[in-house]
Amino acid sequence: MKRTTHLFTAMAASLALGLVFASGTASARDRQGAASVDRDLYGTKAPYAPQGAPDRYQRAPRGFVPVFTENVARHGSRAMSDGEDGDAVLDVLRRARASGSLTALGARLGPQVRSLLAAASALGYGNLSARGVQEQRQTALRMERRLPSLFRAIAAGHEPVVVETSGVPRAVASAEAFTGGLVAGEPGLTGLVEAPVTDKDLLYFHKQPQNADYREYLEHDPDLAAVLAGIDAQPRTARAARHVAVRLFRPGFVAALSPAERISFARSLHQLYSAAPDLSAEAPDVDLRPCLTPEDARWFAYLDDAEEFYGKGPAFAGRTITYRMAGVLLDDLFAQVEAKADGTGGRGAVLRFTHAEEIEPLAALMGLPGSTEPAAPGRAYAYRDNPWRGAEVAPMAANIQWDLYASTPAPPGKPVTYLVRMLYNERETAFKPSCEPVAKGGFFYRLDELERCFGRG
């Protein structure tokens, strides 16, 4: 769902904020560091950063060993979907240049945008970037480091590692990068990693016929249209857009732009700003941070987060249209651990690669941290009272991992006990409060307890 603020013409006029001048070009390393520190400026385009470390995880209870693992992962960092925002920004810059209306900062912007577009075009719009490859590869290496005995056992037992994707090239490339990292960590897996298979019902469900009601909601729901229009029309949007403009253009040119034109320009520029860190290898000299102050970038990231929140996240209290369709994915997570536990599944691991459109609904359905609070009636989503942040819920390469442990050996006369531990973006994460862990404050849960608390049975 892509909005254009040209639809909202009654925007409030605003006072000009002080001119701020920033100069210099940061190195790729500097920009990568900034992307990690200021993740809230990038929304769901934020590059991936693991939130936990294998050497700090809780140990499994005595007598339990890992016997299976599975994940659901968003594709890694990528090029933007198309050149539309870049073309829109360049068009305004050309007009300003023709009238001699560029500031020194504005004059530097055009070459940066052209370099970013050239890098994206050469890579292929929407395709996985070199940074995205490394995100997936490093996540896989950390998985192997976390579960070395499991992967040795998989290799020794010749158990298959199943790989499933949405079929979209960036998801397929992410799967290849991840499995390449896994084999590098445990060479004994060579030949056991199966070729990726496409399952759109599972990993691209937002576009499938059975979820036509969801697409109808995105395109025609009056409550959705009204709340997003109201959020966009807040006076701060016009103020931030004008502040962006006065730093790049001379006063006469700024005055000639309508409020709607300034907003459209600023939002397109923020889209490029957000995309640049994902292409840090392909466009190492591009740094758009001087063109947006952190305060302005954060506001436009909030506007993008609002769209994601209502389109893919917890959305409106009392409505489940944005996330109930993720039930198919939650069902599959359970089905795979249950098959391993009851002996009907001989897989060593199941790896899935998908998109933000699947990760965000799954996080809301499961009640993962940051995705537990829908917007109350009559109160729009806002940073001040809702923890949902795109950069935390579904950054590039976001992932949910379940590890299955078994009691070995089983107590005399008793069946094997199975425990599940969940990681969310590699941080040990509790299941919803109605699920009881085996130890207070712990992250290990009996499989039958999870089945109970999720209503399976």
N, C-alpha and C positions, 0 to 999 in steps of 0.2 A: 504494500500500500504506500504509494508515494503522493504526498500532498504538495500542492503549490500554494504559496501564500498570495499569489495573484488573485485567488478567489476571495480573499478578504480585503476589500477595498476601504473599509471604514476604519483605518488604523489611526490611533491617536498620534498627533504631532508631539515631538519631544524636544527638550533642551539639549543643545550640543554638550557633550562631555569634553573634558580637557584632551588636548592632543598628546599622544604618547608616541615616541619614536623609538623603534628598536632596530638595531643594525647587526650585521654579521651573519655568517652562515655556520651553523653548528655541524659538527661531524656526525656521521651515522651513529657512532657509539653514544654521543651525547643525546641524540634524539631518541635512541632506544631507551636510555635511562629515563628520560623525561616521560616517555610513554608509560613506563612502569610506575613512576611516582604520581603522575597526574592522570590516572586512568579515567577519572570521572569526566575528563574533557573530551573523550573519544567515544563514549557510549559503547554499543556492541561492536564497533570497529576496533576496540582496544586490542593490541597484541596480547598474546597469552603470557601469563606469569604464574607458575605453580604456587599454590597457597600452602603447601606442606612439604615436608622432607622425610624420605623413608627412614632415616636414622632417628627420627623423633616420634614415630608412630607407636601407639600402644602395642604391647606384645599380646599375641593370642593367649587365651587361658592355657594352662598346662595340659599337655596331652592332645592339643589340637594342631593339625597341620593343614596348609592350603592344598586344596584338591581341584580348584577351578577358579577362573576369573573371567569377567566380562566387562564390556564398557559400552557407552554411547558417547560419541565425540562429535563435536562440530568440526567442520573442515578448518584448516589452519588459515593464517593470514593470506590475503589474496588481493588481486587488483580489483578496483571498483568495477561495477557491473557494466558501465558504459562511460562515454565521454561527455554526457549531457551537461553535468555541472561544470566541467572544465570549459566547455564551449560557451556556456552562459557567462562565466566569469571573464573569459577572454573577450567576449563581445563588448562588455561594459568597459573593460580596459582599453580596447581599441578606440571606442568613442571618446574616452577621456584623453587618450594620447593625442588624438586628432585635434582636440581643442586646447592642448597644452595644459591639461588639468590634473596631471599625475603629480603626487608628492614624490619625494625621493624613495619612500617605502613602496608606494604604488608602482613606481618605475621598475622596481626589482621583482614585483610579483609576476608579471607576464612571463618572463623566461622560466621562472620556477614552475608555473602551471604547465607550460609547454613541455618541459622536461618530464614532469609527472605523467602527463598524457602520453608522451612518447614511450615512456617505460611501460605503462599499462598496456598500450597498444601492441608493443613488441612482445610482451609476455602473453597477451591475449586477455581481453576484458573478462573479468570474473575468474580467471585462472589462479591456481595456487602459486604463491610467490616463494622465493628462496627462504624467506623468513618463516612462511607457513610450513615448508618442508622441515626446517629445523625444529619448529614447535612440536610437530608430530614425532619426529625422530627422537628428540630428547625426552618427551613424555613416555615413549615406549621404553627407552633405556632405563628410566626411573621405575617403570613398572617391573621390568626384569630385575632391577636391583632390589625392589621391595619383596619380590617373590622368587628368589633364585632357586629354592628347592622345588617349587611348583614347576618351573620351566625345565629344570633338569629331569623331573619325573615325566613331564609331557614328552620330552625328547626320548627318554628311555623307553616309555610305553608306546611310542609312535602314535600318540593321540593327535587328531587333527586340530588345527587352529582355524576356525571358521571366520571368514571376513565378509561382511555385508555392507553395502553402500546404497545411497539414493540413486546412483547411476549418473549423477551430475559430475562432470570432469574434475572439479576441485575436490569433491568428496572421494572420488576414485584415487586421485593423486595423493590425498591425505592418507588413505588406506595403504598405499604403496610405500609412502614415507614411513609410516608407523611400523609396518611389518618389517621394513628394511632395518629400522632401528632395533626391533625385537630380535631379529636374527643376528644382528651384530653383537647384541648383548649375550645371546645364547646360540652359538653356531649350530648346536645340535637340533635346532628347530628347522634347519634347512630341509626343504622337501615336505615339511609338515604343514606349512602355511598354505591354505587352499587359495585358489584364484578368487578374487572378489566376485560376489554375486549381487545382482541388483534386486532390491525389494522396496518398491515405491510405496506400497501400502504401509510398510513399517517405518520407512525412513524418509518419506516425502509425502506424508499423509495429508499435509495441508493443501495439496493440489489435487487430491484424488476425488473421484465422483461421490464417494460416500460422505464426503465432508463439504458438499455443495452449500449446506446451510452456513458453514463458517465463512465461505467466500461471499455469500449474500450479506452476512453481517459486516464484513469489511467494506463492502461496496455501497450498502444501502441503509445500514442501521441508523435511524435518526439520533438516537442517544449518543452513539459514537461520533457522528459528524458534529453534533452540537458541542460535546465536551472538548474535542480537539480544536474546533474553531475558537472556543472560548479561551483555551490555553494559549493558542497562537496569538490571539488578539490582546493579550495582557500588555499594558503600556511598556513594560520592560523590553518586549520584543522590538518595538520601534526604537526605543532608546539605544539598545545594543546595536541594532543595525545601523543607526546613524553614527554611533561611535566608530564602528568599523569603517564606514564611508569617509568620515572626516580625517581619518589617519591615512587614507589612500588617495583621496581626491581633494582638489582645491574647493573652497567654499561655494563658488558659483556652480560648479558641476554637481556638488552635493545638493544644493538647493533645487536644481533642475530635476533631480530624481524624485519621483513620488515615494511616499512611505512604503508602498507595496513593492516598488522596484528596489529600494534599499534592502528590504527584508529578503526578497528573493535572491539578491546578490549575496548578502551575508550568509544566508543558509547554504547556498551553493559553495561558497568559499569554505564554510565549516565542513561540508562533506569532503572536500579535497584535503583540508587540514587533518581530518580524521583518517583519511585513506593513506596519507603519506608515510606514517610509520610502518604500515604493512608492506610497503615497497622500499624499505630502507636499503635493501641490497641492489635492487634494480635502479633506484634513483637516489644514490647516496648523497648527492649534493642538494637535494630538495629539502628545505626547511621552511614550512609555512607558519611556524609558531610566532615569528615577529608580527605577522599580519593580523593576529587575533590576540587580544589580551586574555589571560586566563579567565577573567570574569566574564568576558563576552563568549568565549568558547564554552564555558560551563553552562551558560544560559542556553545556547543553541544545542548543546548536548542534552540538556533537560527537555527541550522541545522534542528531540528525537526519542529520548527515553519515554516520554509520554505516549508517543505513537506506538512504541514497542509494548509498553505496559498494557495499553488498551487493545492492541491488536494481537498480542501473543502471550501476554502474561496474566496476572490475576484479574485485571480489568474491573468490571462492576461487581459489587457485592450482590450475591444472590443469583448471579448468572455464571454458567460454566462453558459457554460457547467457545471461548478461546483456548480451553485446555482439556476438555473432556475427551477430545479426539486422541490425546496422547495415551489414552488407556491401552491402545494396542501395543505401545512400546513398553509400558509398565508390565503388561501381561507377559510380554516376551522375556523381560528381565527375570520375572518369576519362573516362567516356563523353563528357562535354561538351567537355573540353579536346582529346580525341582527334578528335572530330568537327570542331572548329575547325581542328586541325592538318592533317587529311587532306582538308579542303575540302568535307566533307559537311554541315557545319553552318554556317549563315549568321547565327547569333545573335551579338549583340554582348555580351550578358551574360545570365546565368541567376541569378535571385535566389530563394532558398528560405526559407520561414519555418515554424518547427516548435516543438518543446518540449524541455524538459530530458530527457524520456524518450528522445529521439533524440540530443541533443547528447552526453550522458554516455556512452552506448554507443559512439558514433562516436569520441569522444576515446580511449576505452580500446582500441578496435580499431586505431586509427592509432598508438597509443603516444604521444599528445601529452603535454607536460609535466604532471606531477601525476597522470597516469593510467597509469603504467607498472608499478606494483607491486601485484599482488594480495596478499591476506592469506595468509601461510604457514600450512600445516597446524598446527592446535593453537594458533595465535597470532592473537587477534582484532585487527581493525583498531584502531589507536590513533594519535592525533596524534603521539606521541613518536617513532614509527618508520615512519610512512607519510606521504608528502607530499600525499595526496589531500585537497582542501578544496573543498566545494561552491561557496563564494564565488569560487573561482578557476577551477574546471572549468566550471561552468555557472551563472553569475549571470544575472539578468535580461538579456535581449538579448545573451547570449553568441553569438559568431560565429566561424566558420572561413571564410577567404576564400582563394581560389586566383587568382593573376594569371598569365596566359599571355603570354609574350614570344616574338617571332619575330626571326630575324636578317634584317635588311633593309639592303641587298639580299643575296640569298643568294650565297655564294662561287661564282665561276665553275665550272660543271660539277658543283656539289654541291647537294643538296637544302637547303631551309630548315631551320635548327635551331630547336627550340622549347625554351624554358625555363619552369619553373614556380616561383613564389615563394609561400609560404604565410604568412598572418597568422592568429594565434589570439588572439581578443579584441584585435585590431589590433596585436599584437606580432609582429615577424618571428620565425618559428619554424622550427626545423630539422625535417625529416622524420626518421623513425626512423634509428638509427645505421647500419643496413645500407645506407642510401641515401647515395651519394657526391655532395656538391655540386660545382659546377664549380670552385670555389675553396675551399681549406681555410678553415673558419670562416665560409663564406658561406651565403646563404640562397636561392641560385638553383640549380636542379637541371635537368638535361636531362630532357625528358619521357620519352625512351626509357630513361633510368636509373631513373626512378620506376616505369616499367612493369616493368622487370627486378626491382627490389627488392620490389615488391608482388606479384610473381608473375603479372603480366598478359602474355599473349602466347600 
